Amino acid sequence: MPVDAFAVLAEPARRRILDELRVADRSVGELVTALTISQPTVSKHLKVLRDAGFVSSRSAAQQRIYHVEPAQFAALDEWLAPYRRLWTKHLDKLARHLDTMEQ
């Protein structure tokens, strides 16, 4: 069953985890410290993010180091592109309208 990326990203704790991982790869312990969230909660959210393809991990001694997988974000960006163009078009029209009102 395909994962709903927006449902995955709707959870604030997952977005906070991604914000931390955007800056640098982190272990679960580092995420727990940075986010002041319990280890089981961080692990649960990392599993959801990993299953959805937003993060992956590698082993380093006894730790798992997590990092962001850009491909999933690229797919989201591709899906959002037509909506971004739509809003840009409407905002450009609004800007032109406001410019004519100023004159």
C-alpha positions as CSV (number, residue, x, y, z in Angstrom):
1,M,0.0,0.0,0.0
2,P,1.5,3.4,-1.0
3,V,2.3,5.8,1.9
4,D,0.6,9.2,2.0
5,A,3.5,11.5,2.3
6,F,1.4,14.3,3.6
7,A,0.0,12.1,6.4
8,V,3.6,11.2,7.4
9,L,4.7,14.9,7.4
10,A,1.5,16.1,9.2
11,E,3.0,14.9,12.5
12,P,4.9,17.8,14.2
13,A,7.4,15.5,15.9
14,R,8.4,14.0,12.5
15,R,8.9,17.5,11.0
16,R,11.1,18.4,13.9
17,I,13.1,15.2,13.4
18,L,13.5,16.1,9.7
19,D,14.6,19.6,10.6
20,E,17.3,18.2,12.8
21,L,18.4,15.7,10.1
22,R,18.4,18.5,7.5
23,V,21.3,20.1,9.4
24,A,23.3,17.0,10.0
25,D,23.0,13.2,10.2
26,R,22.1,12.2,13.8
27,S,21.8,9.1,16.0
28,V,18.7,8.4,17.9
29,G,20.4,9.5,21.1
30,E,21.3,12.8,19.5
31,L,17.8,13.3,18.3
32,V,16.4,12.5,21.8
33,T,18.7,15.1,23.3
34,A,18.0,17.8,20.7
35,L,14.3,17.4,20.7
36,T,13.7,16.4,24.3
37,I,11.4,13.6,23.2
38,S,11.6,10.1,24.6
39,Q,13.7,7.5,22.9
40,P,10.8,5.2,22.1
41,T,8.9,8.1,20.6
42,V,11.8,9.1,18.4
43,S,12.3,5.5,17.3
44,K,8.7,5.2,16.4
45,H,8.7,8.3,14.3
46,L,12.0,7.4,12.6
47,K,10.4,4.0,11.6
48,V,7.5,5.8,10.0
49,L,9.8,8.2,8.2
50,R,12.1,5.4,7.1
51,D,9.1,3.3,5.9
52,A,7.9,6.3,3.9
53,G,11.4,6.8,2.4
54,F,12.1,10.2,4.0
55,V,15.1,9.0,6.0
56,S,17.5,6.1,5.9
57,S,20.1,4.8,8.3
58,R,23.5,3.3,8.4
59,S,25.2,1.5,11.2
60,A,28.2,3.0,13.1
61,A,29.4,0.8,15.8
62,Q,26.4,0.3,18.2
63,Q,24.4,3.2,16.7
64,R,22.2,3.8,13.8
65,I,22.9,7.1,12.1
66,Y,19.9,8.6,10.3
67,H,19.9,11.0,7.4
68,V,17.4,12.6,5.0
69,E,16.7,11.0,1.7
70,P,16.2,13.8,-0.8
71,A,14.4,11.7,-3.4
72,Q,11.1,11.6,-1.5
73,F,11.2,15.4,-1.1
74,A,11.9,15.7,-4.9
75,A,8.8,13.6,-5.6
76,L,6.7,15.9,-3.3
77,D,8.2,19.0,-5.0
78,E,7.3,17.5,-8.4
79,W,3.7,16.9,-7.2
80,L,3.4,20.4,-5.8
81,A,4.9,22.2,-8.9
82,P,1.6,22.7,-10.7
83,Y,0.0,24.2,-7.6
84,R,3.0,26.4,-7.1
85,R,2.6,27.7,-10.7
86,L,-1.1,28.2,-10.1
87,W,-0.5,30.3,-7.0
88,T,2.3,32.2,-8.6
89,K,0.0,33.1,-11.5
90,H,-2.7,34.3,-9.2
91,L,-0.3,36.3,-7.0
92,D,1.2,37.9,-10.1
93,K,-2.3,39.0,-11.1
94,L,-3.0,40.3,-7.6
95,A,0.3,42.3,-7.7
96,R,-0.6,43.8,-11.1
97,H,-4.1,44.7,-9.8
98,L,-2.6,46.3,-6.7
99,D,-0.1,48.3,-8.8
100,T,-3.0,49.7,-10.9
101,M,-4.8,50.7,-7.7
102,E,-1.8,52.6,-6.5
103,Q,-1.7,54.7,-9.7
